């Protein structure tokens, strides 16, 4: 059986790469933060997880940290709600996909934007939930007007991926 637990050697490698790995007291659950999509910590995480054929629970929040709020990378406060809806809509579409959808190298159609998508989704294939999903959010189609209009380098959201032993927070910026 394939485990959906992040191995301790991967947690340690992520920590060396700059991730903050915090173990909850008296628990076997880790909180993993300080990952930006594409940074060294992400690369360690993705190398382990991108080819897994196991489930993960995925959600997102448009809640930039103080270092982003006080910078040019911050989206307008008025855009937080629309961004959240558009991101959750994309996650909803991706929750139904299998990895073979990506064989031709094209991004799947994800229209229209859903009006009331759920906040979290079980994605049956971790490789769909990771790089492929985040790349799609960064490159949302024109129908996802708020994300599409964000300038390059601007914060979009934080993707939250839940595994059996860890909750991973990945900050995502417009490419």
N, C-alpha and C positions, 0 to 999 in steps of 0.2 A: 504494500500500500504506500502511496506517495503521501508524505507528511506535508501539512500546511503550517508547520512551525519553522520559523527562521532559525537555522542552526547557530549555536553560540559562536562558532568560528566566523560566521558571516557578521553577526552582531559586533564582534571584536574588530573585524576588518573595517566595518562601517565606522566604528568609533575612531579608529586610526585615521580614516579618511575625512574626519571632521564632523561626523554626526554626533548628536547628543543622545546617548542611550541611557535611559533611566529605568531601573527596575523598581516596580512598586513594592513597598515594604511588605514582607510576609506573603508575597505573591510570586507567581512564575510568569507575570505579565510585564512586558517592556513597553515603554513609550519611546518612540524614536522620532526625533525632530532634527532640524537644521539640515535638511536635505532640499536642495534645489534640483529640479529636473535637469539632468545633464552634468551636474558637478561630480567630483570624485566619489563622494559618498553614494550618489545615485548610481554611478557606474558599478560599484561593488554590489549594490542591491540588485540592479538589473541583471548583472551577469548571473547571479544566483536564481533570480525569479522569472526572467523573461521566457524561459522554456518549460516552466512547470505546467503540468496538466492537472491542476487542483483548483479548488474554489478559493476565492477571497471576497470579502465584503468591501465594497467601495462606496464612498460618499465624498462630498466636497463641501467646503465652506469658503465663502468670500469674506475673509476676515484678515486683512493684512496686519502683520506685526508692526510694532512701533517704528522699527528701522525702515520699513517700507512706507508707512503713513507719512513719515517726515522726509520723504524723498520724492524725486520726480517719477518714481516707478509706481506711485499710488494712483489707482483709478479714482474717479470722482465718487464721492459718497453716494450720490444719487444712482450710480450704476451698480451698486452692490446687489440689489434685489434682482434686476434683470440678468446680471452675470450669473448669479446663483441659479436662476431658473434655466438659463441656456446650458450651463454646465451639467446640471442634473438631467436635463433632457438628453444630452449627448451620452451620459452614463447609462441612462435608460435604454437607449438604442443599442449600445455596446453590450449591455447585459444579456442580450439575446443572440449575440454573434458567436461563431466558432472561428478558430484560427484559419480554417480553409478559406474563409471569405477574403483573406488578405493575400492569397496566393498570386494574384495578378498584379500586386503592387499598388493598386488604387485604393483610395479611401472610400469606405462605404457611404452610401447616401444616408443622411440622418435628418431628413426633413419630414414634416415641419417641426418647429419648436413646440414641445408639449406645454400645455397650460398649467398643469399641476403635477409635475413628476415627483416621485418619491424622493426621500432624502438619502437613502442608501439602497444598494442593489447587490445581490449575490451574483458575481460573475464567475461562470463555470470554468473558465480557462484563464489562469493567471497571466499568460502571455497576452491575452486581449486586454486585461485590466491594467497593464503596466504601460510600456512604451507606446503601444499602438493607440491606446485611449488618450494618453497625455499629448501625443503628437496631433491627434484629431482635435482636441480642445484648443491647442495652440493655433491650429489652422481651421477654425470653424468656418463653415460656408457663409455666404452673404446673408442667408436667411436667419442666421444667428447674429443679428445686427449689432448687439452691444459688444460681444467678444470680437467680432469681425472688425469693428471700428477702433478697438484699442490699439494704441501705438506700440511698435516693437519695444521690448524691454519692460513693458508695464506688467505689473502683477495681475494675474487673472483670478487665481484661487489657490487653496491648499487642498490637495487630494488626500483623503484619509483612507488607507488600506488596512483592513483588519485581518490578522492571521490568528492562529490558535494561541500564540504566545506573545503577540506584539501588535501594537497599533503604530503604523508608520504614517508620518505627515510629510508630504512632498509639496513644496511650493512650486507653483507653475507660473511662468512669465510668458508673455506673447513673443513669438519668434519673429 
